[in-house]
Amino acid sequence: MTTPALSIVIPAFNEAASIEEVVKEAVSVFEAGLESFEIIVVDDGSDDDTAGALGPLSEADPRVRVIRHPNRSGKSAGLRTGFLAARAIWVATMDGDGQDDPRSVVEMSKAIDLSTVGSVGVVAGCRQNRTDGANRKFASRFANGLRRSLLNDDCPDTACGLKILPRDLLLVMPFFDAIHRYLPALAGHLGFETVNVTVVNRPRAAGESKYTNIGRAAAGLFDLMGVIWLMRRTHYPDPHMLLGARGEDQ
């Protein structure tokens, strides 16, 4: 089987009402905008029929694969499962609720050479028109400001689900819950640059957010302290040695 130019991983939990249309739209957009691709949907132990909703589509199109966790393990675990299954050098991530526009993935992919890994480790989407409520926007701005001041990751919106990074880069990072919020900081610690790209944020296609401001804030403080400790206690050689081969500078 030919290696795709880009793998796209979509973690999903209880998105049966929207996931089929999300993936159908993505297939249509990627057919027009990418040389080749694969889509890997990771159902994180949903209580509904998220995986079943994609059955006919995945059976008809070998570019669409569905992997199901036997129990809920969290978004970061879903991403890692998808990265382990991915076949491309670079992997894009997007959420399964319809808020991420797949056209943004195409635009973000233009910031890098998909055939090699150079100085860039993360292409991060930054939402310009967030559709969340005022309380959630305030909480996100506060968390982003605190994280940037302590980690100096130079990314204004790490909570955005749209990112592109080398498959092997994520897999050499130490895994923990919520690692997806710290990818620019960890990539920078490993010696890679982050490129920020403005992206479109849309209303949810269906369902509701799985997060609460209080729960996210409490977990976020512990995660932040853990990442600070991790970065102080780990040292790495030339970043490309971690990936097994040196890419050309981009």
KEKOLVO-90269 format. One record per atom (N, C-alpha, C): x negated, y, z negated. Coordinates in pm, whole numbers, padded with zeros to 5 digits, always signed. Layout:
residues N
XYZ ...
This chain:
residues 250
-00084-00120+00000 +00000+00000+00000 -00088+00125+00000 -00056+00221+00085 -00135+00344+00098 -00124+00428-00029 -00239+00483-00072 -00238+00570-00189 -00169+00701-00156 -00071+00744-00235 -00001+00869-00206 -00089+00990-00235 -00058+01100-00169 -00132+01224-00194 -00105+01277-00333 +00016+01255-00384 +00054+01306-00515 +00155+01211-00580 +00132+01180-00706 +00231+01107-00784 +00309+01206-00869 +00437+01185-00883 +00521+01272-00966 +00585+01188-01074 +00560+01223-01199 +00614+01150-01313 +00727+01232-01376 +00842+01168-01395 +00958+01234-01454 +01000+01156-01578 +00966+01203-01699 +01016+01137-01820 +01162+01174-01841 +01243+01080-01885 +01386+01108-01899 +01443+01035-02020 +01531+01103-02091 +01602+01042-02203 +01747+01086-02199 +01838+00991-02183 +01981+01018-02175 +02015+01123-02068 +01964+01099-01948 +01990+01190-01836 +02069+01121-01725 +02155+01024-01762 +02231+00950-01661 +02318+01042-01576 +02366+01150-01633 +02456+01239-01560 +02386+01322-01454 +02254+01336-01464 +02184+01425-01371 +02068+01362-01296 +02013+01251-01346 +01885+01203-01294 +01891+01162-01147 +02003+01106-01101 +02010+01064-00961 +01998+01184-00868 +02071+01292-00898 +02064+01410-00813 +01929+01478-00822 +01868+01475-00942 +01734+01532-00959 +01635+01462-00869 +01639+01329-00868 +01543+01253-00787 +01575+01265-00639 +01701+01265-00601 +01737+01282-00460 +01687+01416-00407 +01705+01522-00485 +01655+01653-00442 +01504+01651-00429 +01437+01588-00528 +01291+01582-00524 +01241+01509-00400 +01303+01397-00367 +01264+01321-00248 +01276+01408-00124 +01387+01480-00111 +01409+01565+00006 +01304+01676+00016 +01275+01739-00097 +01176+01847-00099 +01036+01796-00070 +00999+01684-00131 +00864+01631-00114 +00842+01574+00026 +00946+01522+00087 +00934+01475+00225 +00896+01591+00317 +00948+01708+00290 +00920+01824+00374 +00790+01895+00337 +00749+01885+00208 +00638+01968+00163 +00509+01898+00128 +00511+01765+00117 +00391+01691+00080 +00355+01589+00187 +00226+01561+00199 +00181+01463+00298 +00238+01325+00266 +00232+01286+00141 +00290+01160+00094 +00306+01171-00057 +00389+01086-00115 +00417+01098-00258 +00479+00969-00311 +00481+00960-00442 +00559+00860-00513 +00622+00927-00634 +00739+00882-00673 +00808+00935-00790 +00824+00822-00890 +00778+00846-01012 +00789+00747-01118 +00875+00806-01228 +00992+00750-01248 +01081+00794-01355 +01063+00700-01474 +01034+00756-01590 +01017+00676-01711 +01137+00701-01802 +01222+00601-01814 +01338+00609-01903 +01292+00575-02044 +01298+00674-02133 +01243+00657-02267 +01346+00595-02363 +01388+00472-02331 +01480+00401-02419 +01615+00468-02433 +01669+00520-02323 +01795+00593-02328 +01910+00508-02382 +02006+00577-02446 +02127+00512-02494 +02230+00499-02382 +02214+00580-02277 +02307+00575-02165 +02246+00494-02051 +02299+00509-01931 +02254+00428-01817 +02160+00507-01726 +02064+00577-01786 +01969+00656-01707 +01897+00570-01604 +01844+00456-01646 +01772+00369-01552 +01866+00312-01447 +01985+00270-01488 +02080+00213-01394 +02126+00311-01289 +02132+00439-01324 +02176+00540-01229 +02082+00551-01110 +01958+00507-01127 +01858+00514-01020 +01839+00381-00948 +01914+00279-00990 +01897+00147-00930 +01909+00145-00780 +02021+00192-00722 +02036+00190-00576 +01928+00271-00504 +01891+00386-00562 +01791+00471-00498 +01654+00405-00496 +01614+00347-00608 +01482+00284-00614 +01475+00157-00530 +01588+00088-00517 +01592-00031-00432 +01581+00004-00285 +01637+00119-00248 +01636+00161-00107 +01508+00233-00068 +01438+00293-00164 +01320+00374-00133 +01204+00328-00221 +01105+00259-00166 +00992+00209-00246 +00906+00320-00305 +00925+00444-00260 +00850+00555-00318 +00904+00595-00454 +01021+00545-00491 +01083+00577-00620 +01076+00454-00710 +01012+00468-00823 +01001+00358-00919 +01060+00399-01053 +01117+00305-01123 +01175+00331-01255 +01111+00236-01356 +01060+00292-01465 +01003+00215-01575 +01083+00247-01700 +01119+00146-01776 +01201+00169-01895 +01129+00127-02022 +01120+00221-02118 +01070+00186-02250 +01177+00108-02326 +01140+00006-02402 +01239-00069-02479 +01299+00010-02594 +01229+00114-02638 +01280+00201-02744 +01227+00342-02723 +01292+00438-02786 +01253+00576-02766 +01116+00602-02828 +01025+00657-02748 +00887+00679-02793 +00842+00824-02779 +00923+00908-02715 +00887+01048-02702 +00838+01083-02562 +00845+01214-02532 +00809+01262-02399 +00664+01233-02364 +00573+01254-02458 +00432+01231-02429 +00405+01085-02396 +00472+00995-02467 +00456+00852-02438 +00511+00820-02300 +00622+00885-02263 +00677+00865-02130 +00581+00911-02022 +00518+01025-02045 +00421+01075-01948 +00303+00979-01936 +00253+00931-02048 +00138+00840-02042 +00173+00712-01968 +00292+00658-01993 +00336+00539-01919 +00338+00567-01770 +00390+00683-01731 +00395+00719-01590 +00257+00737-01530 +00165+00798-01605 +00028+00817-01555 -00042+00683-01538 -00019+00591-01629 -00080+00458-01616 -00032+00388-01489 +00092+00413-01450 +00148+00349-01331 +00117+00424-01203 +00075+00550-01214 +00053+00634-01096 -00066+00586-01014 -00059+00608-00881 -00164+00560-00791 -00243+00674-00728 -00195+00798-00739 -00264+00911-00678 -00373+00965-00771 -00466+01041-00714 -00570+01106-00794 -00508+01210-00886 -00412+01287-00832 -00345+01393-00907 -00201+01352-00934 -00153+01392-01052 -00017+01358-01094 +00056+01485-01137 +00174+01504-01084 +00260+01616-01125 +00362+01566-01225 +00402+01654-01316 +00506+01621-01412 +00621+01720-01397 +00742+01669-01412 +00859+01756-01414 +00967+01688-01497 +01056+01769-01553 +01160+01715-01641 +01276+01659-01559 +01356+01574-01626 +01464+01505-01557 +01600+01569-01572 +01604+01694-01625 +01733+01758-01651 +01777+01856-01543 +01697+01869-01437 +01733+01958-01328 +01684+02101-01343 +01621+02135-01455 +01574+02272-01474 +01449+02303-01391 +01369+02201-01363 +01247+02221-01284 +01279+02206-01136 +01242+02307-01059 +01264+02304-00914 +01149+02228-00849 +01176+02121-00777 +01067+02045-00712 +00988+02128-00611 +01047+02235-00561 +00972+02323-00470 +00853+02385-00541 +00866+02402-00672 +00754+02455-00750 +00637+02358-00750 +00665+02228-00750 +00558+02128-00745 +00479+02143-00615 +00550+02162-00505 +00483+02180-00376 +00394+02304-00378 +00445+02415-00431 +00367+02538-00438 +00246+02521-00530 +00266+02457-00644 +00156+02436-00738 +00047+02349-00677 +00085+02252-00596 -00014+02161-00536 -00109+02233-00441 -00068+02350-00392 -00152+02426-00300 -00271+02491-00371 -00269+02490-00505 -00378+02553-00581 -00500+02462-00592 -00488+02337-00548 -00597+02240-00563 -00613+02157-00436 -00725+02088-00429 -00748+01989-00324 -00707+01854-00381 -00598+01797-00330 -00545+01673-00384 -00632+01552-00358 -00736+01569-00277 -00821+01455-00243 -00941+01439-00336 -00961+01535-00428 -01077+01528-00515 -01049+01605-00643 -01140+01593-00740 -01129+01667-00866 -01249+01758-00877 -01223+01886-00895 -01330+01983-00908 -01329+02050-01044 -01336+02182-01046 -01343+02255-01172 -01208+02271-01239 -01100+02259-01163 -00965+02275-01218 -00915+02144-01277 -00866+02151-01401 -00814+02032-01466 -00663+02032-01482 -00604+02151-01485 -00459+02161-01502 -00406+02276-01416 -00301+02247-01341 -00222+02352-01278 -00094+02359-01360 -00073+02470-01428 +00037+02482-01523 +00146+02574-01470 +00269+02527-01471 +00381+02611-01435 +00416+02705-01549 +00448+02828-01515 +00486+02929-01614 +00619+02990-01571 +00722+02969-01651 +00858+03009-01614 +00876+03159-01621 +00928+03217-01512 +00945+03362-01507 +01086+03406-01546 +01183+03314-01541 +01322+03351-01566 +01391+03244-01650 +01342+03221-01772 +01391+03112-01854 +01541+03124-01878 +01610+03013-01865 +01755+03011-01880 +01799+02970-02020 +01703+02951-02113 +01736+02911-02250 +01799+03027-02326 +01860+02996-02440 +01919+03099-02524 +01815+03188-02588 +01861+03301-02646 +01770+03401-02703 +01687+03342-02816 +01748+03262-02905 +01673+03204-03018 +01561+03114-02971 +01591+03033-02869 +01489+02941-02820 +01378+03017-02748 +01413+03122-02675 +01311+03203-02608 +01218+03267-02711 +01277+03322-02819 +01195+03386-02923 +01102+03285-02988 +01157+03168-03023 +01076+03064-03086 +00961+03021-02995 +00991+03010-02865 +00888+02968-02770 +00779+03074-02756 +00819+03202-02750 +00720+03309-02739 +00631+03313-02862 +00690+03296-02980 +00611+03296-03104 +00512+03179-03105 +00561+03059-03070 +00476+02940-03070 +00363+02953-02968 +00396+03005-02849 +00294+03021-02746 +00187+03121-02790 +00231+03231-02854 +00136+03332-02899 +00043+03278-03007 +00100+03203-03103 +00019+03146-03210 -00080+03044-03154 -00032+02958-03065 -00119+02856-03007 -00233+02918-02927 -00200+03019-02846 -00303+03082-02762 -00409+03151-02847 -00367+03213-02957 -00462+03284-03042 -00557+03187-03114 -00509+03067-03147 -00590+02972-03220 -00671+02879-03129 -00614+02845-03013 -00680+02750-02924 -00744+02816-02802 -00707+02941-02776 -00764+03014-02662 -00749+02937-02533 -00626+02886-02508 -00606+02801-02390 -00566+02877-02265 -00542+03008-02278 -00517+03093-02161 -00399+03044-02077 -00297+02989-02145 -00176+02946-02074 -00055+03002-02148 +00024+03087-02086 +00135+03153-02156 +00258+03065-02178 +00265+02946-02119 +00389+02867-02127 +00357+02718-02120 +00293+02665-02223 +00255+02523-02218 +00375+02429-02233 +00490+02482-02277 +00609+02398-02292 +00678+02370-02159 +00640+02440-02055 +00699+02416-01923 +00669+02274-01878 +00771+02205-01828 +00753+02066-01787 +00674+02048-01659 +00655+02155-01583 +00586+02147-01455 +00435+02163-01473 +00362+02056-01448 +00216+02059-01453 +00161+01961-01350 +00039+01985-01307 -00033+01890-01221 -00173+01874-01279 -00216+01752-01297 -00350+01727-01348 -00400+01591-01298 -00531+01570-01300 -00583+01440-01255 -00533+01328-01345 -00498+01217-01283 -00452+01101-01358 -00552+01060-01465 -00678+01050-01428 -00779+01000-01520 -00808+01098-01633 -00784+01227-01609 -00809+01326-01713 -00713+01306-01830 -00585+01290-01802 -00492+01268-01911 -00523+01138-01985 -00564+01036-01912 -00585+00905-01973 -00711+00899-02059 -00806+00993-02041 -00923+00994-02131 -00898+01081-02253 -00790+01158-02253 -00757+01239-02370 -00704+01150-02482 -00739+01180-02607 -00682+01103-02719 -00531+01123-02723 -00457+01014-02730 -00312+01025-02722 -00249+01054-02858 -00149+01143-02859 -00067+01168-02977 +00066+01227-02929 +00168+01218-03012 +00297+01277-02978 +00279+01427-02953 +00347+01477-02850 +00345+01619-02814 +00214+01663-02749 +00133+01567-02702 +00011+01606-02631 +00043+01690-02508 +00165+01671-02453 +00201+01745-02332 +00202+01895-02354 +00213+01941-02478 +00212+02085-02507 +00070+02141-02521 -00028+02054-02522 -00166+02098-02546 -00260+02060-02432 -00207+02028-02317 -00292+01985-02206 -00390+02093-02160 -00349+02221-02146 -00448+02322-02107 -00561+02336-02209 -00527+02334-02338 -00630+02347-02441 -00725+02229-02439 -00672+02108-02429 -00756+01989-02429 -00839+01980-02301 -00781+02018-02189 -00857+02018-02064 -00971+02119-02072 -00944+02236-02131 -01049+02336-02147 -01161+02286-02237 -01124+02215-02342 -01224+02158-02433 -01311+02054-02362 -01252+01987-02264 -01327+01888-02187 -01409+01951-02074 -01396+02083-02055 -01476+02152-01955 -01405+02188-01827 -01272+02176-01824 -01196+02206-01703 -01118+02337-01716 -01091+02397-01602 -01016+02523-01598 -00867+02495-01582 -00785+02592-01622 -00641+02587-01600 -00601+02699-01504 -00520+02665-01406 -00464+02764-01314 -00315+02777-01345 -00269+02898-01373 -00128+02922-01404 -00054+02967-01278 +00061+02907-01254 +00142+02939-01136 +00284+02970-01183 +00337+03082-01139 +00474+03120-01175 +00573+03028-01106 +00669+02976-01183 +00767+02881-01129 +00908+02924-01166 +01004+02863-01097 +01146+02892-01119 +01200+02799-01228 +01281+02856-01316 +01350+02778-01419 +01500+02788-01396 +01567+02674-01390 +01710+02669-01359 +01789+02620-01480 +01919+02643-01483 +02002+02587-01591 +02002+02435-01582 +02023+02367-01695 +02033+02222-01696 +02145+02178-01604 +02121+02069-01532 +02225+02015-01445 +02338+01952-01525 +02306+01894-01640 +02405+01830-01726 +02342+01802-01861 +02425+01770-01961 +02373+01732-02092 +02322+01851-02170 +02245+01822-02275 +02192+01927-02361 +02050+01894-02401 +01979+01997-02450 +01840+01979-02489 +01829+01881-02605 +01720+01805-02606 +01696+01708-02713 +01618+01770-02829 +01583+01901-02819 +01501+01966-02919 +01583+02066-03000 +01539+02092-03124 +01592+02200-03206 +01476+02291-03245 +01504+02421-03266 +01398+02514-03301 +01328+02476-03431 +01406+02436-03533 +01347+02403-03663 +01261+02277-03652 +01315+02174-03588 +01239+02051-03574 +01112+02069-03493 +01121+02147-03388 +01003+02170-03305 +00899+02251-03380 +00942+02353-03457 +00847+02436-03531 +00772+02355-03636 +00846+02271-03710 +00782+02192-03814 +00679+02096-03755 +00718+02025-03650 +00625+01932-03586 +00509+02007-03522 +00540+02125-03466 +00438+02201-03395 +00324+02247-03485 +00355+02282-03610 +00250+02326-03702 +00153+02213-03732 +00206+02095-03755 +00119+01979-03781 +00038+01944-03656 +00104+01948-03540 +00034+01918-03415 -00080+02017-03392 -00053+02145-03415 -00153+02248-03393 -00275+02227-03483 -00251+02198-03609 -00362+02172-03700 -00441+02050-03656 -00369+01948-03608 -00437+01828-03560 -00523+01853-03439 -00473+01934-03346 -00550+01965-03224 -00674+02047-03259 -00660+02142-03352 -00776+02220-03395 -00883+02128-03452 -00841+02034-03540 -00936+01938-03597 -01001+01854-03488 -00919+01806-03394 -00969+01720-03287 -01074+01792-03203 -01048+01918-03170 -01141+01993-03086 -01271+02025-03160 -01263+02039-03291 -01384+02067-03368 -01468+01941-03389 -01405+01826-03385 -01473+01702-03418 -01510+01617-03297 -01485+01666-03178 -01519+01589-03058 -01607+01671-02965 -01704+01604-02905 -01796+01669-02812 -01811+01578-02690 -01820+01640-02573 -01817+01562-02448 -01933+01600-02358 -01975+01507-02271 -02079+01537-02172 -02018+01615-02054 -02087+01617-01943 -02033+01677-01822 -01892+01624-01799 -01795+01712-01776 -01655+01666-01769 -01628+01559-01666 -01696+01565-01552 -01668+01468-01447 -01722+01328-01480 -01817+01321-01574 -01864+01190-01618 -01751+01115-01689 -01659+01189-01749 -01546+01126-01816 -01453+01058-01716 -01450+01110-01595 -01359+01059-01494 -01423+00955-01404 -01549+00928-01426 -01614+00821-01353 -01685+00864-01227 -01657+00985-01179 -01723+01032-01056 -01714+01183-01052 -01810+01245-00993 -01810+01390-00981 -01735+01431-00855 -01640+01522-00871 -01570+01577-00756 -01642+01699-00704 -01598+01749-00593 -01653+01871-00538 -01586+01990-00604 -01661+02097-00627 -01602+02218-00683 -01497+02273-00590 -01389+02322-00649 -01278+02377-00569 -01288+02527-00565 
